[in-house]
Every structure is written in C-alpha cells, then in structure tokens.
C-alpha cells in the first residue's frame, strides 16, 4: 500500500513549482544570498562529519546515551539548515507569489513544507 502511494506522488523532477524558484528547464532557488549558501554548505560538511562520527561510535560499541546525544545534535543541525532554506523560500518565492493567481498553490506548498518539517 505504501509503495503504491509513493508511486502515485510526483517525483521531485516531475513536480512543477509555482514560485520563482523554478525556471522552465530546471528547479533552481531564487535569491539565495552567497553568505547563506556558504553557511549552509559549511553546516552540511559539519553534519557529514557528525554522521561519520556516529558510524564510528556504533562500530566502537559506544555508550547508547552518548550516541543518542550525538544523533540529537545532527538532527538539530539539519533542522537549522531546513529553517534557513524555508526562510529563503518564504522571503523570495512565497512573497513574490503573493497576490498572483498562483498564490493559493504556493501557500498550500508552504503549509505542506511546514508540516513536513514539524514531523
């Protein structure tokens, strides 16, 4: 049942955004500040290192609470990147769509993103 539900959903490449984040040929972010992009990339590299550290902790049979603490740290770091991306989407794409015929669609997309982030 779950596989059928997934198969019926459009893939990332099939989905068509109604905001300014998309061009006709590819999905691209609009209005990303170079400093914010660099900051996100640094955070993601740090997260990669934390994930490798988690792997090593498990291989080394480290104390479970220590591993769980590290997992919480990785999750929070990912949430920080997600918040920044969501903020960029809100300030550029959603704001640009406000008052256009596509506004309701972009608001629904934004709500879905928020609900996904809060799971």
Residue, then its C-alpha position, 0 to 999 in steps of 0.5 A: x500500500x505504501x509503495x503504491x502511494x509513493x508511486x502515485x506522488x510526483x517525483x521531485x523532477x516531475x513536480x512543477x513549482x509555482x514560485x520563482x524558484x523554478x525556471x522552465x528547464x530546471x528547479x533552481x532557488x531564487x535569491x539565495x544570498x552567497x553568505x547563506x549558501x556558504x553557511x549552509x554548505x559549511x553546516x552540511x560538511x559539519x553534519x557529514x562529519x557528525x554522521x561519520x562520527x556516529x558510524x564510528x561510535x556504533x562500530x566502537x560499541x559506544x555508550x547508547x546515551x552518548x550516541x543518542x546525544x550525538x544523533x540529537x545534535x545532527x538532527x538539530x543541525x539539519x533542522x537549522x539548515x531546513x529553517x534557513x532554506x524555508x526562510x529563503x523560500x518564504x522571503x523570495x518565492x512565497x512573497x513574490x507569489x503573493x497576490x498572483x493567481x498562483x498564490x493559493x498553490x504556493x501557500x498550500x506548498x508552504x503549509x505542506x513544507x511546514x508540516x513536513x518539517x514539524x514531523 
